[in-house]
Amino acid sequence: MTELSQRRCVPCEGGVKAHDLATANKLKQDLRAEWQLVNDGKALRATFGFKNYYHTTAFINAVAYIAHREDHHPDIAFGYREATVTWWTHAIGGLSDNDFICAAKVDALL
């Protein structure tokens, strides 16, 4: 596990700047290769493949648990054997440490 996965999210209600592209790329180095910066570096997205629908929904439920526990919520799309998770901090319109912390916690599931 990375140091990021050991941290907890801090509530963000705005008033802080989103990470710039250089900072986001540096933080992304501590995550699995599936994670990509999207939306001009304002979001972090990964797609994961699974054996079947049961494994996919189990993963989604685990991600939902992380989101609930950290009070930081991703966009999630999924199908039979695939799930896509997108993190971004809505209050600042870009990426914060919280997004990378939650992505690292998702990585720890796999």
C-alpha positions in Angstrom: 0.0 0.0 0.0 1.1 3.5 -0.7 1.3 6.3 1.8 -1.7 7.9 0.1 -3.9 4.9 1.0 -3.1 5.4 4.7 -4.3 9.0 4.7 -7.9 10.2 5.3 -9.8 12.8 3.2 -10.2 16.3 4.5 -13.6 18.0 3.9 -13.3 20.4 0.9 -16.0 23.0 0.5 -14.1 25.1 -2.0 -11.8 28.1 -1.4 -8.7 26.2 -2.3 -7.0 25.7 -5.7 -7.2 22.5 -7.6 -3.8 20.7 -8.2 -2.1 21.9 -11.3 -1.2 19.3 -14.0 2.4 18.9 -12.8 1.3 18.1 -9.2 -1.4 15.8 -10.4 1.1 13.9 -12.5 3.5 13.5 -9.6 0.7 12.2 -7.3 -0.5 9.8 -10.0 2.9 8.1 -9.9 1.9 6.4 -6.7 -1.2 4.8 -8.3 -1.8 1.8 -10.5 -1.2 2.3 -14.2 -4.9 2.2 -15.0 -5.4 5.7 -13.5 -5.3 8.4 -16.1 -5.8 12.2 -15.9 -8.8 13.3 -17.9 -10.7 16.5 -18.6 -7.6 18.5 -19.0 -6.1 17.1 -15.8 -9.2 18.0 -13.8 -10.3 14.4 -13.0 -8.7 11.0 -12.4 -10.3 8.0 -14.1 -9.6 4.2 -14.3 -11.4 1.3 -15.8 -11.0 -2.1 -14.3 -11.9 -5.5 -15.7 -13.4 -8.4 -13.8 -14.2 -12.0 -14.3 -18.0 -11.6 -14.1 -20.9 -9.4 -12.9 -20.7 -10.7 -9.3 -17.0 -9.6 -9.0 -17.8 -6.3 -10.7 -20.6 -5.4 -8.3 -18.6 -6.5 -5.3 -15.9 -4.1 -6.4 -18.4 -1.3 -6.9 -19.9 -1.9 -3.4 -16.3 -1.7 -2.0 -15.7 1.6 -3.8 -19.0 2.9 -2.5 -17.9 2.0 1.0 -14.7 3.9 0.6 -16.6 6.9 -0.7 -19.0 6.8 2.2 -16.3 6.4 4.8 -14.1 9.2 3.3 -17.2 11.4 2.5 -15.7 11.9 -1.0 -17.8 10.5 -3.9 -16.8 9.4 -7.4 -18.7 9.0 -10.6 -19.0 5.2 -11.2 -20.1 3.5 -14.4 -20.2 -0.3 -14.8 -21.3 -3.2 -16.9 -21.1 -6.9 -16.8 -17.3 -7.2 -16.5 -16.0 -3.7 -16.3 -16.2 -0.7 -13.9 -15.0 2.9 -14.5 -14.3 5.1 -11.5 -13.8 8.9 -11.9 -12.6 11.0 -9.0 -12.6 14.8 -8.9 -13.4 17.4 -6.3 -16.6 19.0 -7.3 -16.3 22.0 -4.9 -13.0 23.2 -6.6 -13.7 21.9 -10.2 -10.5 19.8 -10.3 -8.3 17.5 -8.3 -7.4 17.6 -4.7 -5.4 15.3 -2.4 -8.7 13.6 -1.6 -9.0 12.2 -5.1 -5.6 10.6 -5.0 -6.2 9.3 -1.5 -9.4 7.6 -2.6 -7.8 6.3 -5.8 -5.1 4.7 -3.7 -7.7 3.1 -1.4 -9.4 1.6 -4.5 -6.0 0.3 -5.6 -5.6 -1.4 -2.3 -8.8 -3.4 -3.1 -7.2 -5.0 -6.1 
